Amino acid sequence: MLKITFKQSDGECFINVCKQITQIISIFKMLIYNTMAANLFGRYVWLIDTIRRHKRITYAEINKLWGKSGLSYGDEDAIPLRTFHNHRLAIQDIFGVTIECDIKDGYKYYIVNPEQLENDGLRTWLIDSYATLNQLHADEKLANRIQFENIPSGNKFLTTIVEAMRLNTVIEITHKGFGKSRSNTFYIEPYFVKIVNRRWYVIARSPYDDVIRTYGLDRISSISVTDETFTIPEDFDADSYFEGCCGVITDETTDIEKVVIRVSCNAQEYIETLPLHSSQRMIAQDADSATYEYTIRPTYDFFQTILSQADKIEVLEPEWVRDVIKLKAKNILNNYK
């Protein structure tokens, strides 16, 4: 799951991040048509990825790896020192990633505050994605050996929405919700975007009733940007808005509470490497199973997550959540009678 969130208590930070998002997306679009720019951008991503993986690395070691990367023209194709320093400046400007040199540790280069990069879902996703594309570019034999999930809703309106977010501009959308017989056209104030289960969503305030709602980009048929601007409340925080949620549903009628599940041993490693929620905590374990505790809002998204591994997970508490899963399990059995 990728979530682009901003703490609005720092308005300048919000604007800077939006500028970075818009800049990176614009660069991606430019790369499609400009081979030279694509090669240069590939170098930037390769440098970030290489230094990130090696933690601390000398300029000579970087050049040695560059010569063997498949992106260079061979072992003799070194990155000149002046060019390398120019790349560092460009990387800081485009990605917000600072690469410094530790003179006391043998002139080794490292990423400043790497935990900030790893915790930034957007930048990590972009870097990882383009690093993989670098490998494909370096060796076309890999083209049929790397498969990507298609995200249909991300290729049409995402750039427009992010640009509107950067400028705090009201947009008009035509949207048709699931189960609705017709589309509706209305204005929204886009606060932030989020990706969940291969779908992009825009979370926006409705100027009609002052309510924040979530709209799937794949349910939008048209978007137009207006000249009207809006102001996001200084105390608005995207993480707090989705506190306790397992997806995009924020049902305030459902309280955040403790949920305990038992996971069979053959699914434990899967749950450990891909937690169901950030609050996941193991509280017990034996030879046959592991017990996990969550502090969540048990909404439809959570139930769907549990049902996706229903034969390996048992809800222990609270009782009402257990009863909901029981009812859904009965409905599933009825489908197979």
C-alpha positions as CSV (number, residue, x, y, z in Angstrom):
1,M,0.0,0.0,0.0
2,L,1.2,3.4,-1.0
3,K,-0.1,6.5,0.8
4,I,0.9,10.1,0.0
5,T,0.1,12.0,3.2
6,F,1.0,15.5,4.4
7,K,0.9,17.1,7.9
8,Q,-0.8,20.4,7.3
9,S,0.6,21.9,10.5
10,D,3.6,22.6,8.2
11,G,2.2,24.3,5.2
12,E,5.5,25.0,3.6
13,C,6.4,21.2,3.9
14,F,3.1,20.4,2.2
15,I,3.8,22.7,-0.7
16,N,7.4,21.5,-1.2
17,V,6.3,17.8,-1.2
18,C,3.6,18.6,-3.8
19,K,6.2,20.4,-5.9
20,Q,8.4,17.3,-5.7
21,I,5.6,15.0,-6.7
22,T,4.6,17.2,-9.7
23,Q,8.2,17.6,-10.7
24,I,8.9,13.8,-10.6
25,I,5.7,13.0,-12.5
26,S,6.5,15.6,-15.1
27,I,10.0,14.1,-15.5
28,F,8.5,10.7,-16.0
29,K,6.3,12.0,-18.8
30,M,9.3,13.8,-20.4
31,L,11.4,10.6,-20.3
32,I,9.1,8.8,-22.6
33,Y,10.0,11.2,-25.4
34,N,13.6,12.1,-24.5
35,T,16.2,9.3,-24.6
36,M,19.1,11.6,-23.3
37,A,17.0,12.8,-20.3
38,A,15.9,9.2,-19.6
39,N,19.6,8.1,-19.5
40,L,20.4,10.9,-17.2
41,F,17.5,10.3,-14.9
42,G,18.4,6.6,-14.9
43,R,21.8,7.6,-13.6
44,Y,20.3,9.6,-10.7
45,V,18.1,6.7,-9.7
46,W,21.0,4.2,-10.0
47,L,23.1,6.4,-7.7
48,I,20.4,6.6,-5.1
49,D,19.7,2.9,-5.2
50,T,23.4,1.9,-5.1
51,I,24.3,4.2,-2.2
52,R,21.1,3.2,-0.4
53,R,21.9,-0.5,-0.7
54,H,25.6,-0.2,0.2
55,K,25.0,2.2,3.1
56,R,28.5,3.8,2.8
57,I,30.6,3.6,-0.4
58,T,33.6,5.3,-1.9
59,Y,33.6,7.2,-5.3
60,A,35.9,4.5,-6.7
61,E,33.6,1.7,-5.6
62,I,30.7,3.5,-7.1
63,N,32.5,3.8,-10.5
64,K,33.4,0.1,-10.3
65,L,29.8,-0.9,-9.8
66,W,28.7,1.6,-12.5
67,G,31.0,-0.1,-15.0
68,K,29.4,-3.5,-14.3
69,S,25.8,-2.1,-14.1
70,G,24.8,-2.7,-17.7
71,L,23.8,1.0,-17.9
72,S,27.3,2.1,-18.7
73,Y,29.4,1.4,-21.8
74,G,31.7,-1.0,-19.9
75,D,34.3,-1.0,-17.2
76,E,36.1,2.0,-18.7
77,D,33.0,4.2,-18.7
78,A,33.6,6.0,-15.4
79,I,31.5,8.8,-14.0
80,P,33.8,11.9,-13.9
81,L,34.1,13.4,-10.4
82,R,32.6,16.7,-11.4
83,T,29.7,15.0,-13.1
84,F,29.2,12.9,-10.0
85,H,28.9,16.0,-7.8
86,N,26.5,17.5,-10.3
87,H,24.4,14.4,-10.0
88,R,24.3,14.7,-6.2
89,L,22.9,18.3,-6.5
90,A,20.3,17.2,-9.1
91,I,19.3,14.2,-6.9
92,Q,18.8,16.6,-3.9
93,D,16.7,19.0,-6.1
94,I,14.5,16.3,-7.7
95,F,14.2,13.7,-5.0
96,G,15.0,15.6,-1.8
97,V,17.7,13.0,-1.1
98,T,21.0,14.4,0.3
99,I,24.2,12.5,-0.4
100,E,27.1,13.5,1.8
101,C,30.8,12.4,2.0
102,D,32.3,11.3,5.3
103,I,36.0,12.3,5.0
104,K,36.9,10.6,8.3
105,D,35.6,7.3,7.1
106,G,37.7,7.0,4.0
107,Y,35.7,9.5,1.9
108,K,32.7,7.3,1.8
109,Y,29.4,8.6,0.5
110,Y,26.1,8.0,2.3
111,I,22.5,9.1,2.3
112,V,21.6,11.6,5.1
113,N,18.7,10.5,7.2
114,P,18.0,7.3,5.2
115,E,15.1,6.4,7.5
116,Q,13.2,9.4,6.1
117,L,13.6,8.0,2.6
118,E,12.5,4.5,3.6
119,N,9.5,5.9,5.4
120,D,8.4,8.0,2.4
121,G,6.2,5.7,0.5
122,L,6.0,7.9,-2.6
123,R,9.8,8.5,-3.1
124,T,10.7,4.9,-2.3
125,W,8.1,3.6,-4.7
126,L,9.3,5.8,-7.5
127,I,13.0,5.0,-6.9
128,D,12.3,1.2,-6.7
129,S,10.2,1.3,-9.8
130,Y,12.7,3.2,-11.9
131,A,15.6,1.1,-10.5
132,T,13.8,-2.0,-11.9
133,L,13.3,-0.2,-15.2
134,N,17.0,0.5,-15.2
135,Q,17.7,-3.2,-15.0
136,L,15.3,-3.9,-17.9
137,H,17.0,-1.2,-19.9
138,A,20.4,-2.7,-19.1
139,D,19.4,-6.2,-20.2
140,E,16.4,-6.7,-22.5
141,K,16.5,-10.4,-21.8
142,L,14.8,-9.6,-18.4
143,A,11.8,-8.0,-20.1
144,N,9.7,-11.1,-20.0
145,R,10.9,-12.1,-16.5
146,I,9.6,-9.1,-14.6
147,Q,5.8,-8.7,-14.3
148,F,4.1,-5.5,-13.1
149,E,0.6,-5.1,-11.7
150,N,-1.5,-2.7,-13.8
151,I,-3.1,0.2,-11.9
152,P,-5.8,1.4,-14.3
153,S,-6.8,4.5,-12.4
154,G,-3.3,6.0,-12.1
155,N,-2.6,6.8,-15.7
156,K,-5.3,9.4,-16.5
157,F,-6.1,11.9,-13.8
158,L,-3.4,11.5,-11.2
159,T,-1.1,14.2,-12.5
160,T,-4.0,16.7,-12.8
161,I,-5.1,16.0,-9.2
162,V,-1.6,16.3,-7.8
163,E,-1.1,19.6,-9.6
164,A,-4.4,20.9,-8.1
165,M,-3.2,19.8,-4.7
166,R,0.0,21.7,-5.1
167,L,-1.9,24.9,-6.0
168,N,-4.8,24.3,-3.6
169,T,-7.2,24.6,-6.6
170,V,-10.8,23.4,-6.6
171,I,-11.5,20.8,-9.3
172,E,-14.7,19.7,-10.9
173,I,-15.2,16.0,-11.4
174,T,-17.8,13.7,-13.0
175,H,-18.0,10.7,-10.7
176,K,-20.1,7.5,-10.7
177,G,-20.0,5.6,-7.5
178,F,-20.4,1.8,-7.4
179,G,-24.0,0.8,-7.4
180,K,-25.2,4.2,-8.7
181,S,-27.3,4.4,-11.9
182,R,-25.8,7.6,-13.2
183,S,-22.9,10.0,-12.9
184,N,-22.8,13.2,-11.0
185,T,-20.7,16.3,-11.6
186,F,-19.6,18.4,-8.7
187,Y,-16.7,20.4,-7.1
188,I,-14.2,19.0,-4.7
189,E,-11.2,20.4,-2.8
190,P,-8.4,17.7,-3.1
191,Y,-6.6,17.2,0.1
192,F,-4.4,14.2,-0.6
193,V,-4.3,11.0,-2.7
194,K,-3.8,7.4,-1.6
195,I,-3.3,4.0,-3.3
196,V,-4.9,0.9,-1.9
197,N,-5.2,-2.5,-3.6
198,R,-4.3,-1.3,-7.1
199,R,-6.7,1.7,-6.9
200,W,-5.9,5.4,-6.6
201,Y,-8.2,7.5,-4.4
202,V,-8.5,11.2,-3.9
203,I,-9.6,12.3,-0.5
204,A,-11.3,15.7,-0.8
205,R,-13.6,18.1,1.0
206,S,-17.0,18.8,-0.4
207,P,-17.6,22.5,-0.4
208,Y,-21.4,21.8,-0.4
209,D,-21.7,20.2,3.0
210,D,-18.1,20.6,4.5
211,V,-17.6,16.8,4.6
212,I,-14.4,15.0,3.6
213,R,-15.0,12.1,1.2
214,T,-13.0,9.5,-0.7
215,Y,-13.4,9.1,-4.5
216,G,-11.9,6.3,-6.6
217,L,-10.0,7.7,-9.6
218,D,-11.4,4.7,-11.7
219,R,-14.9,6.0,-11.0
220,I,-14.1,9.5,-12.4
221,S,-14.8,10.0,-16.1
222,S,-13.7,13.7,-16.4
223,I,-11.8,16.4,-14.5
224,S,-11.5,20.1,-15.0
225,V,-9.4,22.5,-13.0
226,T,-11.1,25.7,-11.8
227,D,-9.7,29.1,-11.0
228,E,-11.1,28.9,-7.4
229,T,-8.7,28.1,-4.6
230,F,-9.1,26.7,-1.1
231,T,-7.3,26.6,2.2
232,I,-6.6,23.3,4.1
233,P,-7.2,23.7,7.8
234,E,-3.8,23.9,9.6
235,D,-4.8,21.2,12.1
236,F,-5.7,18.7,9.3
237,D,-3.5,15.6,9.3
238,A,-3.9,12.8,6.8
239,D,-2.5,10.1,9.1
240,S,-4.9,11.1,11.9
241,Y,-7.8,11.1,9.4
242,F,-7.0,7.4,8.6
243,E,-6.1,6.5,12.1
244,G,-7.0,2.8,12.8
245,C,-8.2,2.2,9.2
246,C,-7.1,-0.8,7.1
247,G,-8.0,0.8,3.8
248,V,-9.9,3.9,2.6
249,I,-13.1,3.5,4.6
250,T,-13.2,5.9,7.6
251,D,-16.5,5.1,9.3
252,E,-16.6,7.2,12.4
253,T,-19.6,5.3,13.6
254,T,-17.2,2.3,14.2
255,D,-14.9,2.9,17.1
256,I,-11.2,2.2,17.2
257,E,-10.7,-0.9,19.4
258,K,-8.5,-3.9,20.1
259,V,-8.9,-6.8,17.8
260,V,-7.2,-10.1,18.4
261,I,-6.7,-12.9,15.8
262,R,-5.1,-16.3,15.7
263,V,-3.1,-17.2,12.6
264,S,-2.2,-20.7,11.6
265,C,1.5,-21.5,11.5
266,N,1.6,-21.9,7.7
267,A,0.4,-18.2,7.3
268,Q,2.5,-16.7,10.1
269,E,5.5,-15.7,7.9
270,Y,3.2,-14.1,5.4
271,I,1.5,-12.0,8.1
272,E,4.9,-11.1,9.6
273,T,6.4,-9.9,6.3
274,L,3.2,-8.1,5.2
275,P,1.3,-6.9,8.3
276,L,-2.4,-6.5,8.1
277,H,-2.1,-3.1,9.8
278,S,0.7,-0.9,11.2
279,S,-0.5,-1.6,14.8
280,Q,0.1,-5.4,14.4
281,R,1.7,-6.9,17.5
282,M,2.3,-10.6,18.3
283,I,1.2,-11.4,21.8
284,A,1.4,-15.2,21.9
285,Q,2.9,-18.1,19.9
286,D,2.9,-21.9,20.0
287,A,3.8,-24.7,17.6
288,D,0.5,-24.5,15.7
289,S,-0.3,-20.8,15.6
290,A,0.5,-17.2,16.5
291,T,-1.8,-14.6,18.1
292,Y,-1.8,-11.0,17.0
293,E,-3.3,-7.9,18.4
294,Y,-4.4,-4.8,16.5
295,T,-5.7,-1.3,17.4
296,I,-8.0,-0.7,14.5
297,R,-11.4,0.5,13.2
298,P,-13.1,-2.8,12.1
299,T,-14.7,-1.6,8.9
300,Y,-15.5,-3.3,5.6
301,D,-11.9,-3.0,4.5
302,F,-10.7,-5.0,7.6
303,F,-13.3,-7.7,7.1
304,Q,-12.2,-8.1,3.4
305,T,-8.6,-8.4,4.5
306,I,-9.5,-11.1,7.0
307,L,-11.6,-13.0,4.5
308,S,-8.8,-13.0,2.0
309,Q,-7.1,-15.5,4.2
310,A,-10.2,-16.8,6.0
311,D,-9.0,-20.5,6.2
312,K,-5.9,-19.4,8.1
313,I,-7.2,-16.7,10.4
314,E,-9.6,-16.8,13.3
315,V,-10.9,-13.7,15.0
316,L,-10.8,-14.2,18.8
317,E,-12.1,-10.9,20.0
318,P,-14.2,-8.7,20.2
319,E,-17.2,-10.9,19.9
320,W,-19.1,-8.7,17.5
321,V,-16.3,-8.8,15.0
322,R,-16.1,-12.6,15.4
323,D,-19.9,-12.7,14.7
324,V,-19.6,-10.6,11.5
325,I,-16.9,-13.0,10.2
326,K,-19.1,-16.0,11.1
327,L,-22.0,-14.5,9.1
328,K,-19.9,-13.8,6.1
329,A,-18.5,-17.4,6.3
330,K,-22.0,-18.8,6.3
331,N,-22.8,-16.7,3.2
332,I,-19.8,-18.0,1.5
333,L,-20.8,-21.6,2.2
334,N,-24.3,-20.9,0.9
335,N,-22.8,-19.9,-2.4
336,Y,-21.4,-23.4,-2.8
337,K,-24.5,-25.4,-1.9
